[in-house]
Amino acid sequence: MSPKVTILFVLFIFVNQVWSASDKVICYYASWGAERPGNGKFLPEDIDPNICTHINYAFLGLSDNGTLEILDEDLDVTQGGFSRISALKEQNPNLKVLFSVGGAAAIPWTFVLVSNDSDNVARMVQSALDLCEKYNFDGLDVDWEYPYGESAQQFVNLIASLKAAFEPRGYLVTAAVNSIPTEVGGGYDIPGLSAVLDIINVMTYDFHNYIGGVTAENSPLYGGVNESQWEKDNRNVDGAIRQWIDGGADPAKVAVGIAFYGHHFILANPSNHGLDAVISGPGEPGPYTDNLSSLGYNEICEFHPNGNTVFLDDMKVPYMYEDTFWIGYDNEESVAAKVQYAKDNNLAGVFIWSVETDDLYGFCGQRNGLLNSIKRAMES
């Protein structure tokens, strides 16, 4: 092989590796979506396994002695939630499916009790191995919200124990982590975690809510021109990802969180509908997701088809207003921008909370429009 050909070959390999770096689309599936009413119902078979590279099944519980718990025996086992998710690998043999344990509704103290006791850790590891083998899953995602103080090191030790048992079997160990790693309730040994985790899912959303008393975006990509420097550094995707990487996280393991929902508010004055407009309170829960001040993208598309949409060029996200209704959310354009951000920074890719609140029936246009926008951006 001539020197010129050798150089071209090496350059090809290098470019191909960079191109392939940001290739993960991790789809959290909130299993209770299968029991939502009407158009809100979203079954395991509604997930596109040729777009999602990983599916994280939410959630398993954790007992005080470390045993992983099936929280809904009827939904997960009798109705076949676990097996139906695993069966999606028949359509895509490269798909990875993981159990996710914990979540916002879990009691953080349980993770403390387990991680501080070696016997409890051993039981958690064995319980995870048993469930993965029984249901043909490929690993465990740990959603501890959140370790703090001395728990930061215990979290690393817990993940390291899982990794030691999982790696020989080809299983993955991932974690969902706080967007700002230094915040109270979100203290992490970042280099330690990065050394043992396969993927670090940074929850880059919920940056603002109704407690602030004014309209604000749920998950801006960048800080706004009218924000303080502290907000620009901390209350957006770019600020959070930079803190994780500057703190010692391997960029190739970091995934950007994309919210398939938004936070909505009641405007105090319908004629004042920009950012930082005064609100009179949180929006009412949607009929499918049933969360105060939060609507899934499916609910936005179905129930607010005539809303006025404004896209913020500085933050790279939209908001919608209609009379006293206001919501800051993500649409097809903004999720594509976040995928491009992951690619530009050679990150692992993106993850979604959560795939079952996509626009399944295409009220905004294309069926499952957000997931398909992610696919187009990944392939562009």
N, C-alpha and C positions, 0 to 999 in steps of 0.2 A: 504493500500500500504506500503510495507516494505521500510526502509530508503534507501537501495541500489537501489530499483526500482525507488524511488522518485528522487534520485540523477541522475540516468540515464535518467529519463524523462526530468528533468530540463536541463541536458546537451544537449539532443536532441533538445529541444526547442531553446536553445541558438545557437547551431550550425546551425539549420535551419534558424534562423533569420539572422545570419551572411551570410549564403549562399544566402539568398534571397535579401540581401541589394543591390547588384549591378545587378539589373535586368531590368533596363530601357534602351531601344534602341529608342531614339527620332529622328525621321526622318524628317528633314526639306525638304519640297517639294517646289522647285521653280516653280511656276505654269506655267511660260512662257516656261518651258520645253515641254509642250504639243504642242507648235507651232514651235519647232526647226525643221530644215530640215532633211530629210533622216533618217539615223539611230540614229540621235540625239533626235528624238521625243520620249518623255516618258510621257505616259498618267497616270492619277490617278489609273487606273486599273492595271498598271504595278508595283505598290507598293505591296510588300508582307505584308499584315496586320497581319500575324502570326509570323513575325520577328519584325517589328516595333511595339513597345508598345504605342508610341505616334506619331502622324503626325502633324507637324506644317506647316500650309498652308501659304506660303509667297507670297505676302505681302498685308496687308491692309495699306491705307494711313491714315494720321491724319491731320485734318483741324485745323486752328488756334483757333476755338471755342470748340475744343475737340471732335467733331463728327468724328467717324471712317468712312473712305471713301473706297468704292470699286473702285480699280484702273483700272480694265479691265472688264467692264460690260459684254462684249461679252464672254470673256473667262470664267470668274468666275460665271456668272449667266446664260446667254443665252446658252452657251455650257455645263453648269452644273458643272463647276469645284468644287464649294462648295459642291453641293449635291452628286457628285460622290465620293469625299473624304469621306463624312459622311457615304455614303452607304457601305464603307469598314467595318464598324462596324457590318454589317450583317454577315460577315465572321468571325469576332472576336469580340464578345460582350464586351471584356475587353479593346479593343482599345480605346484610347483617341485621339480626333482630336481637334486642337486648331488653332485659327487665330494667325498669327504673324503680328505685326504692326511695321512699321519703316523700319529698314535695312540700309545698307551702303549708299544707294541712297537717303534716306530720309534727310530732312533738320533738323539738331539737334535743331535749334532755335524754331521749332514748339513745340517740347516737353517742352522746357523751358516756352513758352507762356501758354501752357495748364496747366502744373504742378504748375505754380505760381498763378493760379486763381481758386478759389474753384468752381465757376460756370462751368468753362471749365472742371474741373475734374469730376464734377457731370454728365456733358453731355457725357464725354468719357465713364464713367462707364455705364450709361444707354444705350448708343449706343452699347457697347460691349455685354451687356445683351440681347438687342434686336436681334443682329446678331446671337448670340449663340442659342437663342431660335428658331429663324426663320429657321436656317440651321442645327439644331441638332448638334452643336459643343459643346465642353466640356471645353472651357476656352480661355484665351488670353495669348499670349507670347509677351512681350514688348522688342523690339530690338532698344533701344535708344543708338545711337553711337555718342557721349558718354556724360554722365553727368560730370560736372566738377565744382569745387568751391562750391558755395551755392546750385547748382543744385543737389548735392549729397543727401542732406536732402530732397529736393523736390521730388526726385526720390523715396525715401522711402515712403514719404507721398502719392504719387500717387499709388504705389503698395499697400499700406495699405488700401486705399479707394477701390481699386478693390477687394482686399481680403475680406473686410468686406461685400461687396455686393455679391461676388461670393461664398463664403464658405457655406452659408445656402442652396445654390442651388446645391452644389456638384461640382461647376466649379473650374478649376485650374487657378492659376496665376503663370507664369514662366517668366524668362528674359534671354536674351542673353547678356553677359557682356564681357568686355575687358579682355584679358588674364592676363595682368599685372595690378592689381587694383590701383597702385599708379602712373601710367604713366599720363602725361599731356593728358587731354581729356578722362581720365578713372578713375576719383576719385569717390570712393564709401564709403558709410557707411556700411561696410560689416556686422557687427552684426545686424544692423537695417534691412538690406535687407534679411538676413538669417531668421529673425524672421517672415517675412511675405510672402516670396516666397515659392512656393511648390517645384520648381526646379530652380537651378542656372546653366545655360548653359555657361560654360567658353570657350570662343572662342580660343582654343589652336592651332592656325594655323596662317599663314601669319607672321611668326617670321622673315623671311628674304625675300627680293625681289631684283630686278635688280638694285635698286638705290645703293646698296652696291658695285657694280662693279665687284663682284666675284661670283662664284657659291656657293650656300648655300641651306640648306634644308628648306622646307616650314613648316614642323611640326615635328621636332625631339622629341622623347620621353624623352631623356636625353641629357645633354650637351656632346659635343665631347671632346676627350682627348687633342686636340690641341687648344681648345677655351680658352678665358680668363675666369677668375672667374666670372666676371659680366655676360658674356654670359651664363655660366653654371647656374647662379642663375635666369636669366630672359628670355632666348630665347629658351625655350623648355617646353614641357608639364609638366614635373615634377616640374620645377621651378615655373611655373604659379600656378599649383594646390596647392603647398605648401604655396604660398603667400596668396591665398584665405583662406585656412584652418587656417593658422597661424593668419590671420587677423580676424578670428571669424566666418567663414562660417561653418555650420553644414556639415560634410563630406557626410552624408546620403542625402543631397540635391544637392550635386555638381555633375555635369555631365561633362565628358571629351569630348571636341570637336574633331571629326575626319573629316579630309578633304578628300572628294572624288575628289580631283583635285591636281595638283602640279604647282609649278612655274618653267617656263622654260626660258632658256637663249641661246644666241648665243656665242659659245666659240671663243675667239680670236685666239686660237691655238688648232686645233683638237687633237694634241698629248698630250696636257695638259688638262686632263679631270677629275681630282679629285676635292675634296672640295677646295674652295678658289682659283680655277683657274680663271684667268682673262677672263672677257667676253667683247664682243664688243657691246652688247646691249640686250634688251629684245627679247624674242621669239614672233613670229607673232601669232595673235589670231587664235584659232581653228575654224573650220567651224560650230560647234554646239554651243559652249559657247560664242565665239566671244569676248574674253577678252584678252587684251594685256598681254603677259608674263604669261599666265595661260592656262592650258589644263585640261579638265575633264578626269577622269580615262577612260571613254569611248573613248575619242579621243586618249589617249596614247595607249590603247590596239588596236584600229583599225588602226591607222596610223603609229605606230612605233613597228611593231611586231618583227623586227630584231634588236632592240636596245640592247646594252650591259648593263646588270643590275648588280649593285654592292650593296650589303647589308652591312650597317655599323653596326657592332656589338655594338659599344659604344652608338650610337644614336638610334638604333633600327628602322631605316628607310632605304629605298633604294634610289639610284639615277640611272638614265639611261643616257647613252651617245651614240651618233651615228653621226659620222663626227663632224659638229659644233653644233649639237643639244645636249642640256643637260637639264635634269629636275630632281628636287627633289620632291618626291611624296610619297604616301602611297600605299602599295600593300597588298595582303592577309596576309602576315606574319606580317607586321607592324601594321595593324589594330587589329589583334589578340593580339599582345603585349599590345596595349593600352586598350583593354578590360580586359586583365589579370591585368594590372596596376589598373584599376578601382576596380576590385574584391579584389586585394591584399590590397587596401587602404579603403575598405568598402564604396566606393562612390556610388552615386545613379545609375550610369551606364555611358553610352556614348550617345552623340548626333552626328548627321551627317549633314554636309553641303557639298553637298545636294544630296539626294537620287537619283535624276534623272540623275546624271552623273556617276552612276555605269555602269558596263559593261553589259548592258541589253542583248546583243546578244552573249556574251561569246567569244569574240575575244581573251581574255587572258586565256580562259579555261572554267570555269563554268559560266553559266548565272547569272548575278548579283553577281559576285564573292566576292566583298567586303562585301556586306550585309550578304551573306551566311557564310563568314569567321567570321563575328561578331557573328552570331548565333552559330556556332560551338564552338567558344571561350566562349560564355556565358554558353553553356551547358556542357562544359568539366569539 
